[in-house]
Amino acid sequence: MLNRAKTLKGYKLHSFEDAIGKAKEYYFDELNRFTSPYLLKPEIGKVKEFYFDDYYWTIRYLVADTGNWLTGKQVLISPYAMVAVNNEEQFIAINLTRKQIENSPSLHSDEPVSKQFEEDYHKYYEFPIYWVGPYMWGSYPYIVRESPNFRESTPDEKAWDPHLRSTHNVSGYNLQAVDGEIGHVEDFIIDDETWAIRYLIIDTKNWWPGKKVLVSPQWIERIGWNESKVFINLLRETIKLSPEYTDDTLLTREYEIELHQYYDRQGYWADEPAPKNTPVD
């Protein structure tokens, strides 16, 4: 399902506690909503923002606001631990216990996410390394949560250096078209199965009596971090005349097809295998 980052902000984070010995199986109902008869829901915090990379444009961590529980420590939750999003009750189910989170590698709230921290973090939780391999999630094109199936990366596999940025900080960046600026980044639309950023919401109202439009990260040339700009190889008029997006717009596949046909671009769904919702060990 596609969700706005700002919509997810404030969602509660519910932790699995496996003290009863049965919180090891997770199920999805016919509407693909998370359910489990063994789910305990101690709240560990709320969604504050997200860290993403601009290589695959994928969410790598959720930043949790834990209130007074872990003061001074920046709590990051990997999508490997984010089992499901419940939009009806506005919570994200986390496959971690409070003790695991409390004892995880420490990152002070004023520190950037370093490569060393990520290596320690993934080693602590025994998560696969996402920055080594040919796919969005390292050895896999989507998130694999079944630990017996985790594949170790080999020395000959290509690694890339992730530079993580927060959705909060990049919101407000200006969009730089080929022939000038046109709007600014208002929000991000996230696929909560793959945790890829599917679209940036661009607000153009400061440039003309404008509207909001969507652009895909696949169409973006680069981000100028020092300039606080997102560069895209499109003309302003092309963006101006693209299908409008409003807060009431339903992001159906039909709408997405219309958007991609307008830009004469292939949809992201064409080459991606469908993620599978399977029991988690």
N, C-alpha and C positions, 0 to 999 in steps of 0.2 A: 504494500500500500504506500502511496505517496503522501508525505506529511510535510507541512511547513516547519522549519526549525523553530520559529517563534511560537508556533502552536504547541510544539513539544516542550518548550520552556515552561517549567513549573509543574510538569508531570511528576507524580510521585515515583520513587524507585522502591520497588518491593523486592526484598531479598528472600531467597530460598534458605530455609534452615532445615538441615537434614537430620536433626537430632532424633526424629521418630524413625529414621532409617528407610523412609519410603519416598522421599522427595527427589527421586532419581529418574522418574519418567514423566515426560511432559507430552501433552496431547493437544491437537487442534480440532475444533469442531467443524461442522460442514461449512461454516462461513469463514473458516481460516482464523478464528479467534482462539486465543490461548485459553486452555482450561486444564485443570488438574485437581483430582480429589485430594491430593496430598499437599496442596499449596498452603504454606503459612505466609502471611504477608506483613512481616515487620518492616516498617518504613525506614530506609537508610538515608533518605534525603530526597532532593528534588533536582530535576534537570536545570542546569544553569546555562550551559552553552555546549558547543561541540568543537573538537579539533579535527581538521581535515588536511589532506595533502593536495597539492595542485598538480600532481603527476597523474594519478588516477581519479582525482576529485572524489575521494571516498572518506567517509567519517572513520577516523581511527580511534577516537576516544570521546566519550561523553564526560563532561565536567559536572560533578555532583556538588550541589549545595547541601552540606550536611549540618547546617546550623551550628549548634554548640558542641556537636558530637566529636568532631575532629578539627578543632580550631587550629588555624594556621597551616593545615595540610591540604594540598590540592588533591582531591580524590578523583581519579580517572577510572572510567569503566570502559573496557574494550567491547566492541560489538560481539566478540566471541562469547561474552557473558550476558549479552542482552538477548534473552530468549524470545520475547514477544512484546509488542506494543498493544495495549488495550485502550482504544480511543474512547470507548463508552465510559469507562471508569477513570480514564486519564492516569494510567500508570504504565511503567515499563517493568517487566519481570526480569530480575537479575539473578543469574545462576551463581551467586556468591553469598557467603555468609558474612555477617558483620565482623567476625573474627578475622576472616581472610582479608577483608578490606583494611581493617585496623592494622594488620601486620604486613601489609604490602609495602613495596619500596616507597620511600618518602619523597614527596616533591612539594617544596614550599610554594605557597600561592603566588609568590612574586618571581618564580623561576620559569624559564622556557622549558619545553619538553626536549631534553637532549637525547642523543642516540644511546648514550650509556644508560640513561634512565629506562628507555624503551627496552633495551636488551635485558636489564635486570627485571623489569616488569614482566616481560614475556617468559623469562626463565622461572620466575616465582610462580606464576599461574600455569605454567606449562602450556602456553598458547603457541600455535605455530607462528613463525616469523613471516610477516606480510611483505617485507621489503626484499625478499630473496625469492626469485622465481618468475615465471612468465605471465602471471595473471594478477588480477586486482587483489587477490588474497594470497599472494605468494605462489604456492603450488596448486592453488585452486581458483577457479573463476568466481566462486561464491564461498560463503562462510561454511566450513565443515566443523561441526561441533562434536562429532563422535570421536573422542580421544583415541580409541584403538586404531582409527583410520588416519591419524596424523602422519604425514610423511616428512621425514627429515630432509632438509635441503642438502644438496651436494656442493662441493667446492667449486664445481665448474658452472653452477647456475649464476646468472647475472644478478647482482644486487644493485639497488638504487638508493639514493640518500633522501629520505623523506624530510621535507621542510614543512612542519605543521603550523597552521594558522587557525585562529578561532573564528567561528561564524560571527561572533559579536564584533570583532575588530574589523573584519572585511565588510560588514554591513556599513553602507555609507560611501564605499569606494565608488568613484565615478567610472562610467563605462565609456571608453574611448573607441569610437568607430574610426574608420579609415579617414573620414573627412571632418572629424571633430568629436567633441563630447556629446553624449546623449543619455542623460539620466544617471541614476546611481543605483547601486545594489541595495535592495530593500530587505531581501530575505533569500532563503535557500529552500528548495524542495528536495526532500530526502526520501529515498526508497528504503523502507524499514525492513526489507528482506535481505538485500545486498549491502545496505548502508552506503550506497553510492549517492552522490549529489546529482540529481537528474536535471535540475534547472536552477538558474538564478532568476529571481524576480527583479526586474528593472523598472524603477519608477521614473518616468520621463517628464513629470509635471513641471519641473524647473526649467525645461527647455522650450516648451510650447504648451498650449492647453492640452496636455498630454494624457497618457493612459499608462497602465502597467502592461508590460510584455514579459515573455519568458525567453531566455536564451539558454542553450545547452552548453555545459562546460566543454563539450567536444568541439564547439565552434570557437572557443576562446584561444587566442594566440598566446597570451602570457598575462601574468599579473605583475604590475610595477609596484613592488612593495614600498619603495622609497617615495614613489609618486602618489601612492594610494589610488591607483587606477587599474582597471581591468581592460585589457586591449582585445579587441575583436576585429576580425578581418571582414567587416561588413560596412556598407554605407548607412549613414543615418536615416536616409529615406527608406531604405529596405527595412530597417528595424521599426521605423515609425509606422509603416503600413502593415506590420505583421499582426496576426490574430491577437485581439485584446485579452488580457487576463484580469479578472477581478477577484475580490475575496470570495465571491459566490460561485466562481467558475469551478465546475466539476472536472477534475483531471481524468477524464475518461480516455480510453485508448483512441476513440474517435477524435477527440480534441488533439491528442498528441500526434496522430497521423496527419491531421490538417496542418498543424504547426510545422512538422517536418517536410510535408509536401510544399508548403509555402517557401521554405528555405532550400528546397530541392536537396535535402539531406536524408540519409538513411537513419531510421530509428535505432536507438540503442538496443532495443529488444530483438533485433534481427539476428545478431550473432551470439547472444547470451543464452546459456542453458538456464532453464527454470530452476530456481533454488528449491530444495526439497525440505519440507518440514518433517523431520524424523525424530524419534525418541533420542534424548540426550543422555549419554552415560556419565 
